[in-house]
């Protein structure tokens, strides 16, 4: 069954949260955690290519993610899922209706609250780290005359990050997500396993 889905705007520390939750649950075999980036990776590498249009991609995404949710809900293990799954699809630059995910009624849905100035800094730091990790590859590409794609997060403005956060926040609140800080989310998990 699915106990929790912790979501949040990119840069809010969901991967770090997932790692912390995994450590908390190490001594509790009936509980497991999953970073839903695994689902997104599977979507990108094996499902998305089947779509012939933006609308079809949106429908395939909705069907794929809801099948994943249903599979985990029917599991005897108690799952805590971490990761953002609201996904934008566009046709000719216009945003399509967002995919609707069918979470079980007993699952607790949490959106990670964060100050947008802190979020901006975290996204910029992550972008720089990604570039540093691939510096040698970038230098080789530049030397060979290839075009280099610099991490998109470095081009973000504070205003863009604020608007993106507000969009994600409204999306989640409209779908019944509670607003919690990362520390509050960790506290929730600790109380859960103490029962």
C-alpha positions in Angstrom: 0.0 0.0 0.0 1.0 3.6 -0.5 1.3 5.5 2.8 2.8 8.8 1.6 3.6 10.7 -1.6 6.1 13.5 -0.8 6.2 15.9 -3.8 7.8 19.3 -4.4 9.2 21.7 -7.0 12.6 20.6 -8.4 15.3 21.7 -6.0 13.3 21.2 -2.8 15.5 18.3 -1.7 13.2 15.3 -2.5 16.1 13.0 -3.3 17.8 14.0 0.0 14.5 13.4 1.8 14.2 10.0 0.1 17.7 9.0 1.3 16.9 10.2 4.9 13.6 8.3 4.9 15.4 5.2 3.7 17.8 5.3 6.6 14.9 5.8 9.1 13.2 2.7 7.6 16.3 0.4 7.6 15.2 -1.4 10.7 11.5 -1.7 9.5 11.3 -4.2 6.7 7.5 -3.7 6.3 8.2 -0.1 5.1 10.1 0.9 1.9 10.8 4.1 0.1 11.1 4.9 -3.6 12.3 7.9 -5.6 9.7 8.3 -8.3 12.5 9.6 -10.6 12.8 5.9 -11.4 9.3 6.0 -12.9 10.2 9.1 -14.9 13.3 7.4 -16.2 11.3 4.4 -17.3 8.8 6.8 -18.9 11.5 8.6 -20.9 13.4 5.6 -22.0 10.6 3.1 -22.8 7.2 4.7 -23.1 7.4 8.3 -24.3 8.8 7.3 -27.8 5.5 5.6 -28.6 3.6 8.8 -28.6 2.9 10.4 -32.0 1.7 13.8 -30.5 1.8 15.9 -27.4 -1.8 14.9 -26.5 -1.0 11.2 -27.0 2.1 11.6 -24.8 0.0 13.2 -22.1 -2.5 10.3 -22.2 0.2 7.7 -22.2 1.9 9.4 -19.2 -1.4 9.5 -17.3 -2.0 5.8 -18.0 1.6 4.8 -17.2 1.8 6.6 -13.9 -1.6 5.5 -12.7 -0.7 1.9 -13.5 2.5 2.3 -11.4 0.4 3.8 -8.5 -2.0 0.9 -8.7 0.8 -1.7 -8.6 2.4 -0.1 -5.6 -1.0 0.3 -3.8 -1.6 -3.4 -4.2 1.8 -4.3 -2.7 1.9 -5.9 0.8 4.8 -3.5 1.6 4.0 0.0 3.0 5.5 2.5 0.5 6.6 6.1 1.0 7.1 7.7 -2.4 9.2 10.8 -3.0 9.3 12.8 -6.2 7.4 15.3 -8.3 5.1 13.8 -11.0 3.0 16.7 -12.3 4.3 16.8 -15.8 3.7 19.5 -18.5 2.8 18.7 -22.1 2.4 21.3 -24.7 1.1 21.6 -28.3 2.4 24.5 -30.3 3.6 26.1 -27.1 0.2 25.9 -25.3 0.0 23.9 -22.1 -2.3 20.9 -22.3 -4.5 19.8 -19.4 -2.2 18.4 -16.8 -2.2 14.5 -16.3 -4.4 13.5 -13.4 -3.0 10.9 -11.1 -5.3 8.5 -9.1 -3.9 8.3 -5.6 -5.6 5.9 -3.3 -7.9 7.6 -0.7 -5.8 6.4 2.2 -2.5 7.8 0.9 -1.3 11.0 2.6 -0.2 13.5 0.0 2.5 16.1 1.1 4.0 19.0 -0.9 7.4 20.2 0.4 7.2 23.9 1.4 10.3 26.0 0.9 11.3 29.7 0.9 11.7 30.7 -2.8 15.1 32.5 -2.2 16.5 29.3 -0.7 15.0 27.3 -3.6 16.7 29.6 -6.1 20.1 29.1 -4.4 19.6 25.3 -4.3 18.7 25.1 -8.0 21.7 27.3 -9.0 24.1 25.2 -6.8 22.8 22.0 -8.3 23.2 23.3 -11.8 26.8 24.3 -11.1 27.5 20.9 -9.5 26.1 19.1 -12.6 28.4 21.2 -14.9 31.4 20.5 -12.7 30.7 16.8 -12.7 30.7 16.8 -16.5 33.4 19.4 -17.0 35.8 17.1 -18.9 33.1 16.1 -21.3 32.1 19.7 -21.8 35.7 20.7 -22.5 36.1 17.9 -25.1 32.9 19.0 -26.8 34.0 22.6 -27.0 37.4 21.6 -28.3 35.8 19.5 -31.1 33.6 22.4 -32.0 30.4 20.8 -30.8 27.5 22.8 -29.4 27.4 22.6 -25.6 24.1 22.6 -23.7 24.7 24.4 -20.4 22.4 23.3 -17.6 19.1 25.0 -18.0 18.8 25.8 -14.3 21.7 28.3 -14.6 19.6 30.5 -16.9 16.7 30.7 -14.4 15.9 34.0 -12.8 14.5 34.4 -9.2 11.2 35.5 -10.7 11.0 32.3 -12.9 11.8 30.1 -9.9 9.1 31.9 -7.8 6.5 31.5 -10.6 7.4 27.8 -11.1 7.1 27.2 -7.4 3.7 29.0 -7.2 2.4 26.9 -10.2 3.5 23.6 -8.6 2.1 24.7 -5.2 -1.3 25.6 -6.6 -1.4 22.4 -8.6 -0.8 20.3 -5.5 -3.1 22.2 -3.1 -6.0 21.8 -5.6 -5.4 18.1 -5.5 -5.5 17.7 -1.7 -1.8 17.9 -0.8 -0.8 19.1 2.7 1.9 21.7 2.9 4.9 20.7 5.1 8.6 21.6 5.4 11.2 18.9 4.8 11.9 18.7 8.5 8.1 18.2 9.2 8.0 15.4 6.6 10.9 13.6 8.3 9.2 14.0 11.7 6.0 12.4 10.2 8.0 9.3 9.1 9.8 9.0 12.5 6.5 9.1 14.3 5.0 6.5 11.9 7.6 3.9 12.7 7.5 4.5 16.4 3.8 3.5 16.6 
